[in-house]
Amino acid sequence: MYYAKGDNRGPWDLDVEYWVKELGFSKTQAVVLDLISELKARTPGGGDEDYIIWLDNLFISVKLLS
């Protein structure tokens, strides 16, 4: 995933249909969720390891943390 600057652009290769339209997250929150799911998918052993993920107040919501 990368970010394309400009009008009508933004996170590229973001699963908007699933995170935003189906589950009701914002596009900003969807970036976090998509990156975490990619991290787990690419980790040997299925992503059962512990991770520390740092977020700022732009990404945080009660729904996201739940």
C-alpha positions as CSV (number, residue, x, y, z in Angstrom):
1,M,0.0,0.0,0.0
2,Y,1.2,3.5,-0.7
3,Y,-0.3,7.0,-0.7
4,A,-0.9,8.9,-3.9
5,K,-1.1,12.7,-3.4
6,G,-3.6,14.9,-5.1
7,D,-7.4,15.3,-5.6
8,N,-9.4,12.0,-5.6
9,R,-6.3,10.1,-4.5
10,G,-5.2,8.6,-1.2
11,P,-4.3,5.2,0.0
12,W,-3.7,2.9,-3.0
13,D,-4.5,-0.8,-2.7
14,L,-6.7,-0.2,0.3
15,D,-9.7,-2.6,0.7
16,V,-12.3,0.2,0.9
17,E,-15.2,-2.1,0.2
18,Y,-14.5,-4.2,3.2
19,W,-13.1,-1.8,5.9
20,V,-15.2,1.3,5.0
21,K,-18.4,0.2,3.3
22,E,-19.0,-3.1,5.0
23,L,-17.6,-2.5,8.5
24,G,-18.1,1.2,8.7
25,F,-14.6,2.5,9.5
26,S,-13.2,5.7,8.1
27,K,-10.6,5.6,5.4
28,T,-8.0,6.8,7.9
29,Q,-8.8,3.9,10.2
30,A,-9.0,1.5,7.3
31,V,-5.3,2.2,6.6
32,V,-4.4,1.0,10.1
33,L,-6.6,-2.1,9.8
34,D,-5.3,-3.0,6.3
35,L,-1.6,-2.6,7.4
36,I,-2.2,-4.8,10.4
37,S,-3.9,-7.5,8.4
38,E,-1.0,-7.4,5.8
39,L,1.5,-7.7,8.7
40,K,-0.3,-10.7,10.1
41,A,-0.6,-12.4,6.7
42,R,3.1,-12.0,5.8
43,T,4.4,-13.1,9.2
44,P,5.7,-16.7,9.3
45,G,3.5,-18.7,11.7
46,G,0.3,-16.9,10.8
47,G,0.9,-13.7,12.8
48,D,0.5,-15.1,16.3
49,E,3.4,-13.0,17.5
50,D,3.0,-10.0,19.7
51,Y,3.3,-6.5,18.1
52,I,3.5,-3.0,19.4
53,I,1.6,-0.6,17.1
54,W,1.9,3.1,17.8
55,L,-1.0,5.4,16.8
56,D,-1.8,9.0,17.1
57,N,-5.1,10.7,17.7
58,L,-5.8,10.9,14.0
59,F,-6.3,7.2,13.8
60,I,-7.9,6.4,17.2
61,S,-11.5,5.8,17.9
62,V,-13.4,3.5,20.4
63,K,-14.6,1.4,17.5
64,L,-11.0,1.0,16.1
65,L,-9.6,-0.1,19.5
66,S,-12.4,-2.5,20.1
